[in-house]
């Protein structure tokens, strides 16, 4: 019998993959085994796989063909300690970022999709790239620098094309300098 939390997570992964497939017109699918094959302790397996195989086992979502620098994790939980994010230390979010970054390559666009009961869906992204938003929470990870948490629909309303552009190439040309930590405010 399948664990209800595992089913909930798998369902959200399929939901995100279907959403991305619809908005980009490419095939995004839930990764077999949700990234466990090359994540964490299994990182050494990447030495024996070609790029296409690594993409298929990295993260929770296997991206469309034109998204080679896309790395995603999906989290679906009953609740989330937003107050800890605001206080500057959230062990839950830190552990999720660690999981995402454990399979990340240097120029990947790392994105966290999150869903919480009666709270909605959210996206977590690194500030090393420029994102357009005027509604966000800022978080500094002890090991992985600065992140934004943005409501899901709001993120895609303003950043759909940016996410595709950043994910199209393995060489984004971005660096981790303070000058890149720009948050664009959308103009209506």
C-alpha positions in Angstrom: 0.0 0.0 0.0 1.3 3.4 -1.0 2.1 6.0 1.6 -0.6 8.9 1.5 2.2 11.6 1.7 4.1 9.9 -1.2 0.8 9.9 -3.2 0.2 13.5 -2.4 3.7 14.4 -3.5 3.5 12.4 -6.7 0.2 14.0 -7.6 1.7 17.5 -7.2 4.7 16.5 -9.3 2.3 15.4 -12.1 0.3 18.6 -11.6 3.4 20.8 -12.1 4.6 18.7 -15.0 1.2 19.1 -16.8 1.1 22.8 -16.1 4.6 23.3 -17.5 3.7 21.1 -20.5 0.6 23.3 -21.2 2.3 26.7 -20.9 5.4 25.8 -22.8 4.0 23.4 -25.4 6.7 20.8 -24.6 6.6 17.5 -22.7 7.5 17.8 -19.0 7.0 14.7 -17.0 7.3 13.5 -13.4 10.8 12.0 -12.9 10.8 8.3 -12.2 11.7 7.8 -8.5 11.4 11.6 -8.0 15.1 12.3 -8.5 16.3 9.8 -5.9 18.4 7.9 -8.5 21.1 10.6 -8.8 20.3 12.8 -5.8 22.0 13.0 -2.4 24.1 9.9 -1.7 23.6 8.6 -5.2 25.4 11.6 -6.9 28.3 9.3 -7.9 26.0 7.6 -10.4 26.2 10.6 -12.7 29.7 9.5 -13.7 28.2 6.6 -15.6 25.3 8.4 -17.3 25.0 10.6 -20.4 23.5 14.1 -20.2 20.0 12.9 -21.3 20.0 10.2 -18.6 21.1 12.6 -15.9 18.3 15.0 -16.9 15.8 12.2 -16.6 16.8 11.3 -13.1 17.7 14.8 -11.7 15.0 16.6 -9.6 11.3 15.8 -9.6 10.5 17.0 -13.1 12.1 15.9 -16.4 12.0 19.1 -18.4 11.1 19.6 -22.1 13.9 19.2 -24.7 14.7 23.0 -24.8 15.2 23.3 -21.0 18.6 21.6 -20.4 19.4 23.9 -17.5 16.2 23.3 -15.6 16.4 21.7 -12.1 13.2 21.4 -10.0 11.9 19.9 -6.8 8.2 19.7 -5.8 7.0 19.8 -2.2 3.4 19.3 -1.2 2.7 19.5 2.6 -0.2 20.3 4.9 1.6 23.4 6.3 4.8 25.5 6.1 6.4 27.6 8.7 6.3 31.0 6.8 7.0 32.7 10.1 10.5 31.0 10.2 11.3 32.3 6.7 10.5 35.8 8.0 12.6 35.3 11.1 15.5 34.3 8.9 16.0 30.7 9.8 13.8 27.9 8.3 15.2 24.4 8.7 12.4 23.0 6.5 13.1 25.3 3.6 16.9 24.8 4.1 16.6 21.0 3.9 14.5 21.4 0.7 17.1 23.7 -0.8 19.9 21.3 0.1 18.0 18.5 -1.7 17.5 20.6 -4.8 21.1 21.9 -4.9 22.6 18.4 -4.3 21.9 17.6 -8.0 22.4 21.1 -9.3 25.0 21.9 -11.9 26.8 25.3 -12.0 24.5 27.1 -14.4 21.2 25.3 -13.6 18.0 27.3 -13.0 17.0 25.8 -9.6 13.3 26.1 -8.9 11.3 24.8 -5.9 7.6 24.2 -6.5 5.6 24.2 -3.2 2.0 23.5 -2.3 0.5 23.8 1.1 -3.1 23.0 2.2 -5.4 26.0 2.4 -2.5 28.3 1.7 -1.8 27.8 -2.0 1.1 27.1 -4.4 4.4 28.9 -4.4 7.7 29.0 -6.2 11.2 29.4 -4.7 14.0 30.7 -7.0 17.6 31.9 -6.5 18.2 35.6 -6.8 21.3 35.0 -8.9 19.0 35.6 -11.8 16.7 38.5 -12.3 13.0 37.8 -11.7 10.0 40.1 -12.1 7.8 40.4 -9.0 6.4 42.9 -6.5 5.1 40.2 -4.2 7.7 38.0 -2.6 9.4 36.8 0.6 13.2 37.0 0.7 15.2 34.2 2.3 19.0 33.7 2.8 20.0 30.1 2.9 23.1 29.4 5.1 24.7 27.4 2.3 23.0 28.5 -0.9 22.7 32.3 -0.8 19.6 34.3 -1.5 16.1 33.0 -2.6 12.7 34.5 -3.4 9.4 32.8 -2.5 6.7 33.9 -4.9 3.1 32.9 -5.3 2.8 30.3 -8.2 0.4 32.1 -10.5 2.1 35.5 -10.0 5.5 34.0 -10.7 4.4 32.6 -14.1 2.4 35.7 -15.0 5.6 37.7 -15.0 8.4 35.2 -15.4 7.1 32.5 -17.9 9.4 33.8 -20.7 12.4 34.4 -18.3 12.3 30.9 -16.9 12.4 29.5 -20.5 15.2 31.8 -21.5 17.3 31.0 -18.4 16.7 27.3 -18.8 17.5 27.1 -22.5 21.2 27.0 -22.2 23.7 25.5 -19.9 25.7 28.7 -19.9 23.4 31.5 -18.6 26.3 34.0 -18.2 25.1 35.0 -14.7 27.3 35.2 -11.8 26.6 35.3 -8.1 27.5 39.0 -7.5 25.4 41.5 -5.7 24.7 43.3 -9.0 22.7 40.3 -10.2 20.5 40.3 -7.1 17.9 42.5 -8.9 14.2 42.1 -8.4 12.2 43.8 -11.2 8.9 45.3 -10.2 6.2 44.7 -12.9 4.6 47.8 -14.3 0.9 47.6 -15.0 
